[in-house]
Amino acid sequence: MATRVLKPIGHEDRLSIVDHLDELRARLVICAVAVGVTFAVCFWQNHALLKVLNRALPSNNSSQNHINGVVNDTASAAKQIGALGGDLRALSQLPGQSAQARQYFAQAAQHAATASKDLPQSAPKKLPITIGVGEPFTTTLTASFYFALLFALPVILYQAYAFVIPALNPNERRVALPVMGTAPVLFLMGVAFAYLVVLPPAVRFLQGYNSGNFDILVQAKTYYTFEILTMLGIGLAFQLPIGLLALQRVGAINARTLTRNWRYITVIIAVIAAAMPGADPVTTGLEMLPLVLLFLLSIVMLKIADRRAAARAAADLSVSDGLDLT
């Protein structure tokens, strides 16, 4: 069924409503399979994925500073105990001692060496907490599903565009096909930007704000949800040039519309950034910056598209005038 429905469909083909529903069902099945496969892989590699999410956790709040101070003290004590063990071992080897004294010194040196190794040498890595018996398992499932949706979204976007493209005429399809290939790339760029640029300073600001008055603990479920939704939101926001280009193709806007109303569009971008996860000024500013840059890029793209459309219209007009003269 999927092979029959998903064969190449031309703009001139006439499909019944049942055929359209069959094609939609087949594409939804493909999306579900993509999510299922990526979920299985993500759950298999959940340790690596959780380690990736934990990377943005700050380690400079008051509780961690206190822990670091304690660990530094214990590390110094471990060195001193190790040195004491060496001195006791040297005493056990001095001449003129009884066998019992040598044995006592040797045992004391062994105990000192064991105690020195048992003391922590570095601060424990900061990890989010879970509360409840089943929360580690359910949180792992939730994070794996979010990652599966994140990884499968390019396939979902491709299937959505592929379902719409047959309704376009050949000229529109020449524009839509590059757009269909660009959409997953823009989404992945948005996800990478969110992970590398937005999340570290955002989490650091949110967790470190007024940290001297709180014993800051990070709940795993809330923290992972914030990170994944931020990456999803910014990845989808990176589709802005494609959306504006689509509006230009249907005649709703042009480059002049964007340049004339840039103040209102900037306010709309600010509202979109504020609606994304993390309402603090740091996160909102970092989310707004790429949207403004993409808006400026969209203006350039629409100016190029407007010029090409004007050139095609002029060419069509000259051809029609030539036909009228004949």
N, C-alpha and C positions, 0 to 999 in steps of 0.2 A: 504493500500500500504506500509506504513512504517513498519507495523508488518511483512509483507511478505518479504520485502527487508532486514530488519535488523535481520532476524533470523540468528543463528550461521552459519557461512560459514567455511567449512573446506578447508585445503590447496589443497586437491585433487579435490574439486569441480571445474567445468568448467562453468564459467558464460559468457554470451554474452556481447558485448559492451553495449547493451541496459540495461542489468541487472546491470552492473557496474554504468551506468549513473543514473539508478533508485535509487541505493543505495546511490550514491553521493548526489542526490537531496534530499533524505530522511534525510541524515545527515546534509545537509545544512539547511533544514527546522527545525531540532532540534536545531541547533545553532541559527537560527533566533528567534525561540520561546524562547530560553534561554535568548538571549539579550533583547527581548521584555518584558519578565516577570521581569528580573532584572531592566530594565529601569523604569518600572511602580513602582516597590518598591523603587528604588532610588529617583525618582521624588516625591513620597509620603513622603519620609524621607529626602528631600533635605536640610532642616534646620540643621539636625544633621550632614549630610555629609559635608556641607559647614563649619560647626563649626570644624569638624575634619581637613579640609584643612587649616583653618585659624590658627590652633595651631602652625604652624611653623613660623608665622609672628614674626619678631623681634620687640622689644619695647624699644630699647636702642639707636635709632638715635637721631639726634639733635632736630628735631621737637617734638618727644615724650618726650625728656628730658625737653624741654621748657614747654610742656603741664603739665608734672608732677610737675614742679616747681610752675606753676600757681595754680594747684590744691592743692598743699601743702599749699600755701598762703591762698587760699580760705577756706580750711579746718580749718586753724588756726583762720581765721576771724570768721568762723561759731561758733567755740568754744567760742570766746570772745563775740560775739553777744548773744549766749545762756546764758553766764554768766551775761551779762548786763540785759537780760530779767529776770533772777532770782533776780537780785538786784532791778529792778523796781517792781517786784511782792512783794518783801519784803517791799519796801517803801509804796506800796498801803495798806499794812496791819498795818502800824504804827499807834498808837493812836494819837488823837488830830488833825486829818486832816478832812477837809471838805469832804462831799460825792463826790463833783465834782473832787477834787484832787485825791481821791481814784480811781474814774472812769478813769481819765487820766492815772494814773500810771498803772492800770490794762490793759488798752488798749495798752499802750506802751509796756508792758511786752508781750502781745499777739502778737503784731507785730514783736517784736524781736524774739520770738520763731518761728514764721512763716518764717522769713528771714533766721534764722539759719538752718531750715530744707530744704529750697530751694537751699542753696548753695551746690555745688558738694562736696562730701566727698571723692571721689576716681577718678582716671584718667579714662577717657573713653577708652573702649577697642579698640585697633587698628584694623581696618577693611579695606579690599581693597575697592577701589573706582570703580564706574561705570560712564561712560559718555555716554549720549544719552538716549532717552526716553525709548526705549525697551531693553536696555542692561541688566538690572537686570533679566528680563525674559529669554532672549536668553542665558545669562551666566549661569543661573540656569539649563536650558535645556542642555547646553553643558557639564557642570560638571556632571549632572545626567547621560548623555550618556557615558561619560568617565568612570564613576564608574560602570555603567552597563557592559561595555566592560571588565573592570577590573575583576568584579565578575564572568562574564560568560566565561572568557578565559579558566579556567580549563575545563569546559565542551567542549569548542571548541577544546582544545588540545586533550582531550579524544576522541572526534569524529574523529579527524585527525588520531590519532594512530589506532583507531579501524577500520578505512577504509583501512589502510595499512597492518594490521596484517594478514588478510587472505592470502596475497601473500607470507607469510613466511612459511618455512617448520617447522615441529614439534620442531627440535632443536633450530631454530631461535626464534620460538614462546616462548619457555621457557625463553629466555632472554628478549623478547619484552614485555611480559605481566607484569613483575615487572617494566619495564621501563615506561609502560603506566600508572601504578599507581603512579610512582615516579614523573612524569612530573608535574602534578598539585601541588604536595607538594613542589617541588622545586620552582615553580612559586610563590606560596603563601609565601614561605620563602624569595624570592627576593623582593616581594612587602613589606613585613614587615620590611626587612632590609632597604629598601629605605626610608620608612616612619619614622622609629625610629632612624636610624643612619645617613642616607645621607642628608635628607631634612633639619632638623633643623640647623646644622652648615652651610650647603650650602646657605640656604636662609639668614641666619644671616650674612654670609660673603658678599654675593652679595648686600644685602640691606644696610649693614653698611659700605661698602667700600667708603671712602672719603665722609662720610655722613655730615661732617661739611661744605661742599661746596654746598650741594644740599638740597632742601626741598623735601624729599623723599615721594612720593605717589605711592602706589602699585595698578595697574589696575587689577581688578578681573579676567578678561578673560585671560590675559597673565599669571598671577600668577597661576591660577588653571590649565591651560594647561601645564605649566612647571612642576607642581607637578605630575599630572596624567601621563604625558609622561615619567617622570623620573621613576615612579613606574612601568609602563609598560615595559620600556626598561630594567631595572634591573631584573624584573621578567623573561623576556625572556632570558636575559643573563645568568640567573641561569640554563638554559637548556644546558649549555656547556658540562657537563659530559655526558649527554645523546647523544649529537651530536658526541662527540669523540668516545663514545662506539659504536655508529652506524657505524662510519667510520672503526673502528677496526673489526667489524663483517663482513664488505664487503671486508676486506683485504687491505684497503687503507693505514692504519697506524697501528702501534703497540706501546707499551710502549717505546721501544728503539727509535722510531722516535721522540717521544715527548721529551725524555731526551736529545737526540742529538741536537735537534733544539730548545731548550728552549729559547735561546736569541731571535730568530726570532718570536717565539710565544708570548714572553713577549711584543715585539714591536707591534704585531698585537693586543694584549689585550689593550695596551695603546691607539692605534688608535680607537678601538671600544669604549673605555671609553670616549675618546675625542669627538667621534661622538654622544654620548648621550647628552640629554639636560643639559645645564650648562657647558660651556667651561672653567670655572675658575679652578684654580689648586686645590682648596678644594674639589669641587664636583667631578672633574676628579679623584683625588686621592682616594676619598671614594668609587667611582664606580669601580675603578681598583682593589682595595684591595680584595674584594670577588672573582673577576674573577681569580686573581692569586691563591687564596686558592682553588678555584674549579679546576683550572688547575692542581695543585699539587694532589688533590684528584683524578682527572681523571688518572693521571699517576699510582697511586696505583691501581685503578680499572682495568686499562688496563694490568698491570703486572699480576694481579690475573686472568684476562680473558686469557692472553697469556699462563699462566701455565696450565690452564684447557684445552685450545685448544691443547697444546702440549701433555698433558696426553691422551686426546681422540684420537689424531693422533697416538700415540704410541700404544694405545689399539687396534685401528683399524688395524694397521700394524701387530701386533702380531696375530690377528684373521685371517687376510688374509694369513700370512705365514703358519699358522696352516692348513688352507684350502688347500694351495698349496702342503703341505707335504702329505695330505691325497689323 
